[in-house]
Amino acid sequence: MKTLRSHFRTATLALCAAGLFASQATAIPVIVPDQASPIVLAASDCYAIGQQVAEQNGGTLAKASQSTRGGQQVCVIVVLVPGKDGQRPRRTEIVVPQN
């Protein structure tokens, strides 16, 4: 019975790893060769913007989501900035236009 659990656990971990790999595959830019000027499509614009914002603020990216505010597409970025003198990290929410 223990070996069956062991095999089930291994299979579950393999499926989770495959799912993570597949989710990362959607973030790869796609270039359409039929166009005169190539169009690059990115599925994770807000995530990439969030990484840049977190790096500029010296923190780590906690969340990046797309939203509409005032009829304009924006990225809502949540960055955790390390606290001073060993204090807890500060949660900073930054709204950035998507374009």
Secondary structure, 3 states (H helix, E strand, C coil): CHHHHHHHHHHHHHHHHHHHHHHHHCCCCEECCCCCCCCEECCCHHHHHHHHHHHHHCCEEEEEEEEEECCEEEEEEEEEECCHHHCCCEEEEEEEECC
